[in-house]
Each structure stands twice: as C-alpha cells, then as structure tokens.
Amino acid sequence: MVMLNLPSYLEDKIFELRFDSENTISGIVSYFPLSNSEKQEIISILDKNLTDGFHSIFADVISEEEWNKSKEQIKKKFKDELFDIDNI
C-alpha cells in the first residue's frame, strides 16, 4: 500500500486508499471507523479535503488497546477470507 508520510499507527489502520481521475487520494477505507482526531490528522498531513471521505470495513468502534491487541489477527483473517472468495 502506498502511503503519503502518514505515521505508522495511522497507516496500520488503513485498508485501502481511493483515487480520483487525477490520481490523487479521494477517500480512505479503514478496518474500523477512525476517530475524528485521526481523520483531522490525515486531512492535515495530506493537506487536502477528501471528496469520497472516510469509510470503514467494520462498523464496530474499538479502543486503541483492542486494536493493538488484535490487529494482526483481524488483518490476517480478513485478507484470508477475501482471497478465499475467489475459490467459491
């Protein structure tokens, strides 16, 4: 995943970047909803308001502690299940 100088703790939470027709970032998909301060930090770093905004794969809000404890398992399970879709 290509990231634009985001701190690793933010980069780690992002699943996908969405690009517009000009090949600039238009939206961000995270595993879980980002906090308002995380969104503001990303907007500030990118120096751009995102036209497609922020989306998340899962709707549940989890704490930073829960994320850090289970993020590798969550990412692996999600990626494994996503790739298994091709085999159905």
Stockholm file with secondary structure:
# STOCKHOLM 1.0

chainA/1-88         MVMLNLPSYLEDKIFELRFDSENTISGIVSYFPLSNSEKQEIISILDKNLTDGFHSIFADVISEEEWNKSKEQIKKKFKDELFDIDNI
#=GR chainA/1-88 SS CCCSSCCHHHHTTEEEEEECTTSSEEEEEESSCCCHHHHHHHHHHHTSCCSSEEEESCCCCCCHHHHHHHHHHHHHHHHHHHHHGGGC
#=GC SS_cons        CCCSSCCHHHHTTEEEEEECTTSSEEEEEESSCCCHHHHHHHHHHHTSCCSSEEEESCCCCCCHHHHHHHHHHHHHHHHHHHHHGGGC
//
